[in-house]
């Protein structure tokens, strides 16, 4: 048998065409992701009550002062703001009558707002002190944000709400800024025992990589395994066929990919700080 006939015999099974089609689809998705040009500004947040709670102020007999004035509670909110698109966002894109600003609940006031980290100093990100008529808002300014440029800001305030908001209008963003939600943190128990770094790895392994591995194993068995192998894998009362094994593999793979999506880091790696852990 010539090499040409051997090649034809290798390419004749149906799984080869399916594999080539899947590879072409993945290549098209990658090409689209690399060529797209979006204008997008995203933010994620993290909040906690340092003193007091969301339902009650400080217990009777306990008082905390800030610059000589009593405060009902002390809340800490951290905001990560970054350019999540490919197009550069200019500070001049902000509409002057609706400036970009950080906001907390109307039941409190901002005590301080500080920059924990910024990608580049040339972005010239600045935070104005809250005004007397809007003590719960702080206007921000910047020069420009290239793709993945951004800042991490810490806000100390007295609002019962731990979830800050960002308001303002930018040209080219008719739908406004995109909130990716609250960032997750490792439980304090694991931090105290020195397992702060190991805990996310264990969770990701059990809920993400294990199902992905099992799913890929099922799908490879359906594609390349013999009929005896397929029958051995199918121990349940299901149809003993490659299709059934492929469906099981797709189910496990989908579970793992969905978990991977939920556990992903929502902000750029270059904006990660210890305050987010």
N, C-alpha and C positions, 0 to 999 in steps of 0.2 A: 504494500500500500504506500503510495507516494505521500509526501508531506502535505500536498494540496488536499488529498482525500482525507487525511488525518485531521486537518484543520476544519474541513467541512463537517466531519463527524462530531468534532468538539463543539462547533457552533450550532449544530442542528437542534439540540434540546430546547424546549420552550423557555427554560429559565435564563438562557443566554440573552434572548431578546428582551426579557423583562429586566434583566440586570443592566443592559445597555440603555434601555429607556429610563430607568431610575437614575443612572449616572448622568444622562442628558438633562433630566429634570433638575437634579441637584446643581449641575453646572449652570443652568439658566438662572436658578435662584441666586447663586453666588454672584454671577455677572450682574444681575439686577441690583443686588445689595451694594456692590462695589461702585456702580455707576450712578446711583440715585443721588439727588441733591435736594435736601430738605432744609427748611428753616424751622427749628424747634428749640424751645427753652423749657427745661424740665427741672423739677425740684422734688426732693424727698425730705422727710422730717423725722425727728425723734424727740419725745418729750417725757418728762418725769417731774413729779412733785418732790422737791427737796425738803420743804416744810409745809405742813397742811395737806389738804387733799382737794379733790374736785367737788366734794359734797359739803365739807365743813372747813371752816377756817382753823386757825391754831386753837388748841385746847385752852380752856379758861386758866388763867394764871401764867400763861406763857406769852411773851411778846417779843417780836423781832422788829428792829428798826433799820431803816435805810436812810442815811443822811439825817438822822434825828427824827424821822417820821415813822410811826408804826405801820407795818404792812400786814395784811391778813394771812398771807401765804407767800411762799417762794417757789416759783415754777421755772424749770429750765427747759428750753426748747432749742434744738439744733436743726438748722436748715442747710441742706446741700443744694446749691443752685448751679446748673451747668448748661452749656450749649450741647444739646443732644442731637443736633442735626449736623449737616455738612457745610451749610452756608455760614459765613461770618455774620454775627449780630453786632450792630453798632449801637453805642449809647445814644446817638442821635436818632435812632429808630423809636425811642420811647416818646410817646405823645406827652407834651408838656402839661396839658390840662388833666391828665390821668397818669401821674408818674408811677414808676415802679416802687413798691413799698412792701415791707414786711408788716403783717398785722397779727395781733393777738385778739382775744375776746374783749368785748366792750366792757366787761366787768373788772378789768384790771388795767394796769399801766406798765409800760416798759421801764425797767430799772437800768439796764445796760444792754448793749449789743456790740459784740466784738468779733473780729475775723479770726477764726482758728487756723485756717489754711486757705491759700489761694494758689492757683496754678502758676500764674506769672504776675509779677508786680506791674508790668506794663499794662495790664488790664485796668489798673487804676480804679479798683472797686472801693467805694466810699459809702459810709452809713451816716446819715444825718441824725442828730439827736431829736427825739420826738418833740413836737410842738405842744404848747399849752392847750390848744383846742382839739388836739388829737393825740393824747398821751399813749394810746395803744397802737400807734403806727410810726414806723421809721422809714423815711424815704431813702432809697439807695441810688447810687449813680455808678456808671462804669464807662470806660473808654470803648472797649470792644471785647467780644468773646469769639475767638476762633473755635472750631470744633473741639469738644472735650474741655474747653476752658471753663473755669468756674470758681466758686468759693464755698467755704464751710463757715457758717455764722452761728454763734451761740448767743441766745437771747435769755436774759433773766427778767422775769416779770411776775406780776401778782394775779394774773388771770387764773380762773379755775380750769380753763381749757388748756390742755397740753399740746394741742394741734395748731400750729401757726398756719397762716395763709399768706399768699403773695398776690397782691393786686397790682393793677396797672395795665396799660394798653401799649403794645408795640406794633409798629407798621410791619406788615408781612406775616403777622400772627393773628389772623381774624378769629381763631378759636381760642386764643389766649395761651397761657402757659400750661404745661402738662404736669399734673401731679402723679407721681408713681407710687404714692402712698407712704405708709409708715415703714421705717426700716426695722428689721428684727434684730434682737440681741440675744446673746447666750445667757442662760439663767445664771444668777449670781452664785448658786451653789457650785457650778463648774468653775467659775472664776476664782472662788475662794480655795478650791482644791487644786488649782493649777491646771485644770482641764479645759480652760477657755478655748484653746486652739484645737484640742482633740474633739470636743463635743460637736462642732459643726461638721468635722470630717466623718464622725460616726453616723450622724444623722443623714448626711449626704450619701454615705456608702449604703446604708440600709434602705433608704427610700428612693434613691436615684440610681446609683451605679449597679446595685444588685439586680433590680428589675430590668435595666438596660442590658446587662450581661446575659440574663436568662432569656430575654426576648431575642437578642441576636443569636443565641445558641439554638433556639427553636427555629428561627428563620433559616439559619445556615443548614440545620438538619433537614428542613423541608426542601431546600434547594439542592443540596449535594448528598444527602444521606440516602442509603439504600432503603428498599421497602421493609426489610427486617428491622432496620434502625427506627424507622417511622413507627412501626407496630410496637416496638419496645417502649418508645416514648409515650405513646397514647395508652396510658393505663386506665383512663376513665372510659365510661360508656359513650364514647364519641366515635364518629366515623373515622376509621383508621386510614387517613389519607394525608397527602402533602398539604392540601388546602386547610385541613383542620389544624395541623401543626403550624402552618403559616399564620393562621388567625390567632392562635395562642401566643405566638411570638410577637405579633403586632400588638396584642393587648398588653403584654408585659412591657414592650418597648414604649408604648404610649404612656403607661403609668410612670415609667422612669423619666421620660422626657417632660411630662407635666410637672413632676416633682422637681426636676432640674430647673424648670422655669420659675417655680415658686421660690426656690432657695437661691436664686441668682442674686448677685450683688446689684442693687438697683442704681448705684451711683458709680462714676468712673473710679478706677483703681487709684489714679493719681490724686484723688480728693478724699482718700480714706484717712481718718485720724482715730486716735485711741478713744476719743469721746463717743465714737459711733459703735464701740464694742460693748 
